[in-house]
Amino acid sequence: MPIRRDPRTGRWFFRAIVTRADKVKVRIFGTPGIAGPYQDLPNTKVGARAAEDRAKAEALTGKSVSEPRAEAAVVAGKEERTVPTLSEYVPTFMRTYKPEQKPSERRKKQQILAHHLEPAFGALRLDEIRQEHVGAFVAEQLERPVSPKTVNNRLAVLSSLLKFAHVNGVIPKPGLRFTVDAMDSELVAVAMEDVDRLLAAATPLYRAVVLLGAEAGLRAGEIRGLQWTDIKAGQLVVRRSLDTDTGQIIAPKHNKARTVAISSRLAASLDALPRRGLWVCAHEDGSPLEHRRDLYKPIRALYQRAQVALPPKPIHCLRHTYGTELAAANVPLPVIQELMGHASIETTRQYIHVSEQAKRDAIAAVFSSRALPRGSHVAARLKLTPN
């Protein structure tokens, strides 16, 4: 098929061969919605087909097919620029909004736009989107059911697009509400005794991976992106990450490098690793763990082998263990924020995990010495008496 979807990036593209009248075969290909000749088209299956049609016409005629331009309407003798629909504005938004953002963030926005926002809002002009449209979208998402957090993530992309359009003078300021009230999801930390069980069952490479998460707080991409030159004098510097899907070298989250002291167990595990080249966590030939599956599949197998319950995010939950242990040791929040590379102290607060045992200990410490009055029916029967 000439119209396909890249399984790595989620982008639609076309690839075909056109035979001209002079019997010369011309290979055509392209991706809509990214910088290039088809950037004005949405990255959808329909957009890829339109891009293919344009490329075929150009190949057959030898003439450039110009991109459609915003139409102008004449109102009361004045020229007024027509406001684009959401689908028409998506290529401009994706091309020019925060060009410095990570490739994974761009892909996530593109996927949310293509799969969720364009089907719901794509045909509406940007200035036609009302709170009732947003409300209908939220209701439809929650009925599926989609978690409130996921709905909020999708609404955040819609909000960013409309605010960007406003800043650039395309529409008036949108007075819309873009959040769904929801309880914060509880982040799960791997208990230190389970970390010990993982270490006991791990090979040297994955022993280092576990400790880079649990005792240095590195994210999965940062673990894969760590190089031997980043380690010196009992410290490691987080300078880079590897993109989740493509393996491309990118900056750490928030473009923020940070320095982390190395624990004694982590130092020992790093010393035990063979140096096969530049990358700390590498394949036997010295190449990096380029793809997410190179790390996630063995880690999941390690949890199973160690008989440790698999948490929602097996590597990121080790990072949360790091934050939890720092908080339990009464390390000040600003220090934890710096060590974990958070942009906001509020994020650090959310990462502080209060264990169930800590809750029980707190109640016992405050209330265990208090006794019920003698003769109380509550003390005797362990239940309340009627009023």
ChimeraX attribute file (.defattr): number of C-alpha atoms within 10 A of each C-alpha:
attribute: neighborCount
match mode: 1-to-1
recipient: residues
	/A:1	6
	/A:2	13
	/A:3	18
	/A:4	16
	/A:5	16
	/A:6	9
	/A:7	9
	/A:8	10
	/A:9	16
	/A:10	16
	/A:11	21
	/A:12	23
	/A:13	23
	/A:14	23
	/A:15	16
	/A:16	15
	/A:17	13
	/A:18	16
	/A:19	13
	/A:20	14
	/A:21	9
	/A:22	7
	/A:23	8
	/A:24	9
	/A:25	12
	/A:26	14
	/A:27	13
	/A:28	16
	/A:29	17
	/A:30	19
	/A:31	26
	/A:32	27
	/A:33	27
	/A:34	18
	/A:35	14
	/A:36	11
	/A:37	18
	/A:38	22
	/A:39	21
	/A:40	23
	/A:41	25
	/A:42	30
	/A:43	28
	/A:44	24
	/A:45	18
	/A:46	14
	/A:47	23
	/A:48	28
	/A:49	20
	/A:50	17
	/A:51	27
	/A:52	24
	/A:53	13
	/A:54	17
	/A:55	23
	/A:56	22
	/A:57	15
	/A:58	15
	/A:59	19
	/A:60	14
	/A:61	11
	/A:62	10
	/A:63	9
	/A:64	12
	/A:65	13
	/A:66	9
	/A:67	12
	/A:68	9
	/A:69	7
	/A:70	11
	/A:71	11
	/A:72	12
	/A:73	12
	/A:74	10
	/A:75	8
	/A:76	7
	/A:77	7
	/A:78	9
	/A:79	11
	/A:80	12
	/A:81	12
	/A:82	13
	/A:83	19
	/A:84	20
	/A:85	18
	/A:86	27
	/A:87	25
	/A:88	21
	/A:89	21
	/A:90	23
	/A:91	22
	/A:92	19
	/A:93	18
	/A:94	21
	/A:95	16
	/A:96	11
	/A:97	15
	/A:98	10
	/A:99	11
	/A:100	9
	/A:101	14
	/A:102	16
	/A:103	17
	/A:104	15
	/A:105	11
	/A:106	18
	/A:107	17
	/A:108	16
	/A:109	18
	/A:110	24
	/A:111	18
	/A:112	17
	/A:113	26
	/A:114	22
	/A:115	11
	/A:116	17
	/A:117	20
	/A:118	20
	/A:119	11
	/A:120	17
	/A:121	20
	/A:122	20
	/A:123	14
	/A:124	18
	/A:125	17
	/A:126	24
	/A:127	18
	/A:128	14
	/A:129	16
	/A:130	14
	/A:131	14
	/A:132	10
	/A:133	14
	/A:134	19
	/A:135	14
	/A:136	11
	/A:137	17
	/A:138	20
	/A:139	14
	/A:140	13
	/A:141	16
	/A:142	13
	/A:143	9
	/A:144	8
	/A:145	10
	/A:146	13
	/A:147	13
	/A:148	19
	/A:149	16
	/A:150	13
	/A:151	20
	/A:152	17
	/A:153	17
	/A:154	21
	/A:155	22
	/A:156	15
	/A:157	18
	/A:158	21
	/A:159	17
	/A:160	14
	/A:161	21
	/A:162	24
	/A:163	18
	/A:164	17
	/A:165	24
	/A:166	16
	/A:167	12
	/A:168	10
	/A:169	10
	/A:170	18
	/A:171	18
	/A:172	14
	/A:173	14
	/A:174	16
	/A:175	9
	/A:176	13
	/A:177	12
	/A:178	19
	/A:179	17
	/A:180	16
	/A:181	8
	/A:182	10
	/A:183	8
	/A:184	9
	/A:185	9
	/A:186	10
	/A:187	17
	/A:188	22
	/A:189	26
	/A:190	22
	/A:191	18
	/A:192	14
	/A:193	10
	/A:194	15
	/A:195	20
	/A:196	15
	/A:197	17
	/A:198	23
	/A:199	21
	/A:200	11
	/A:201	16
	/A:202	21
	/A:203	13
	/A:204	15
	/A:205	17
	/A:206	20
	/A:207	23
	/A:208	26
	/A:209	28
	/A:210	27
	/A:211	26
	/A:212	27
	/A:213	24
	/A:214	27
	/A:215	26
	/A:216	26
	/A:217	26
	/A:218	29
	/A:219	23
	/A:220	23
	/A:221	25
	/A:222	23
	/A:223	26
	/A:224	28
	/A:225	29
	/A:226	25
	/A:227	21
	/A:228	14
	/A:229	11
	/A:230	17
	/A:231	19
	/A:232	11
	/A:233	7
	/A:234	12
	/A:235	15
	/A:236	19
	/A:237	16
	/A:238	23
	/A:239	18
	/A:240	22
	/A:241	23
	/A:242	24
	/A:243	24
	/A:244	18
	/A:245	17
	/A:246	14
	/A:247	17
	/A:248	14
	/A:249	16
	/A:250	19
	/A:251	20
	/A:252	22
	/A:253	17
	/A:254	11
	/A:255	16
	/A:256	14
	/A:257	14
	/A:258	14
	/A:259	17
	/A:260	19
	/A:261	17
	/A:262	20
	/A:263	15
	/A:264	11
	/A:265	13
	/A:266	22
	/A:267	17
	/A:268	12
	/A:269	20
	/A:270	23
	/A:271	12
	/A:272	13
	/A:273	17
	/A:274	14
	/A:275	15
	/A:276	14
	/A:277	16
	/A:278	16
	/A:279	20
	/A:280	27
	/A:281	27
	/A:282	23
	/A:283	15
	/A:284	11
	/A:285	8
	/A:286	15
	/A:287	14
	/A:288	21
	/A:289	20
	/A:290	21
	/A:291	17
	/A:292	17
	/A:293	12
	/A:294	14
	/A:295	19
	/A:296	15
	/A:297	10
	/A:298	13
	/A:299	20
	/A:300	17
	/A:301	13
	/A:302	23
	/A:303	21
	/A:304	14
	/A:305	13
	/A:306	17
	/A:307	13
	/A:308	17
	/A:309	12
	/A:310	15
	/A:311	16
	/A:312	11
	/A:313	15
	/A:314	21
	/A:315	24
	/A:316	21
	/A:317	22
	/A:318	30
	/A:319	27
	/A:320	27
	/A:321	26
	/A:322	28
	/A:323	28
	/A:324	23
	/A:325	18
	/A:326	18
	/A:327	20
	/A:328	14
	/A:329	8
	/A:330	10
	/A:331	12
	/A:332	10
	/A:333	17
	/A:334	14
	/A:335	14
	/A:336	23
	/A:337	19
	/A:338	18
	/A:339	19
	/A:340	22
	/A:341	24
	/A:342	17
	/A:343	14
	/A:344	11
	/A:345	15
	/A:346	11
	/A:347	12
	/A:348	20
	/A:349	15
	/A:350	13
	/A:351	24
	/A:352	22
	/A:353	19
	/A:354	15
	/A:355	14
	/A:356	9
	/A:357	9
	/A:358	12
	/A:359	11
	/A:360	10
	/A:361	12
	/A:362	12
	/A:363	11
	/A:364	12
	/A:365	10
	/A:366	9
	/A:367	9
	/A:368	10
	/A:369	7
	/A:370	8
	/A:371	8
	/A:372	10
	/A:373	9
	/A:374	9
	/A:375	8
	/A:376	12
	/A:377	13
	/A:378	13
	/A:379	13
	/A:380	10
	/A:381	9
	/A:382	9
	/A:383	9
	/A:384	10
	/A:385	9
	/A:386	4
	/A:387	3
